[in-house]
Amino acid sequence: MRSGTLVGAQYREAKRARSDAEFISKLEGGLQELEKTRYWMELLGDAAIMDWSKPASLDEEADALTRILVTIVKQRKQVKG
């Protein structure tokens, strides 16, 4: 749970960034937290601690969120660049 909520916290911090560099850094931090979350979900599924039907849909959402954040970072880097 903590890992998953840190993604949102990083995004909120990015919205209040004082510079493009800080904005990019916060979103990239969010991407790192998202990967941690996906890793934990994978471990929970592999260990049969959770029914994998729900985490599978969560993994799809995490994948979509990853694509969105990567696109935002790339676009901001191009504008800055």
C-alpha positions in Angstrom: 0.0 0.0 0.0 2.7 2.4 0.9 4.6 1.9 -2.3 1.5 2.5 -4.3 0.6 5.7 -2.6 4.0 7.2 -3.0 3.4 7.4 -6.8 0.5 9.8 -6.1 2.6 11.8 -3.6 5.4 12.2 -6.1 2.9 13.4 -8.7 1.4 16.0 -6.3 4.9 17.2 -5.5 5.7 17.5 -9.2 2.6 19.7 -9.8 4.1 22.2 -7.3 7.6 22.0 -8.8 9.6 25.2 -8.9 11.4 24.3 -12.2 11.2 21.9 -15.1 14.2 20.0 -13.7 12.4 19.5 -10.3 9.2 18.5 -12.1 11.0 15.9 -14.2 12.8 14.6 -11.1 9.6 14.2 -9.1 7.9 12.4 -12.0 10.9 10.1 -12.5 10.8 9.4 -8.8 7.1 8.5 -9.2 8.1 6.1 -12.0 10.6 4.4 -9.7 7.9 4.0 -7.0 5.5 2.6 -9.6 8.1 -0.1 -10.6 8.4 -1.0 -6.9 4.6 -1.3 -6.6 4.5 -3.5 -9.7 7.3 -5.7 -8.2 5.4 -6.1 -4.9 2.2 -7.0 -6.7 4.1 -9.6 -8.7 5.6 -11.1 -5.6 2.2 -11.3 -3.9 0.7 -13.0 -6.9 3.6 -15.5 -7.3 3.4 -16.4 -3.6 -0.4 -16.9 -3.9 -0.9 -14.4 -1.1 -3.5 -12.6 -3.3 -6.0 -13.7 -5.9 -4.2 -12.7 -9.1 -7.4 -11.7 -10.9 -7.5 -8.3 -9.2 -3.8 -7.6 -9.3 -3.8 -8.4 -13.0 -6.2 -5.5 -13.6 -4.1 -3.3 -11.3 -1.0 -4.3 -13.3 -2.7 -3.1 -16.5 -3.5 0.2 -14.7 0.0 0.5 -13.5 1.3 -0.1 -17.1 -1.1 2.6 -18.4 0.1 5.0 -15.7 3.7 4.2 -16.6 3.1 5.1 -20.2 1.4 8.3 -19.2 4.2 9.4 -16.9 6.9 8.5 -19.4 5.1 10.5 -22.1 4.9 13.6 -19.8 8.6 13.4 -18.9 9.6 13.0 -22.5 7.5 15.9 -23.6 8.8 18.1 -20.8 12.4 17.2 -21.6 11.8 18.1 -25.3 10.3 21.5 -24.4 13.1 22.2 -22.0 15.8 20.8 -24.3 
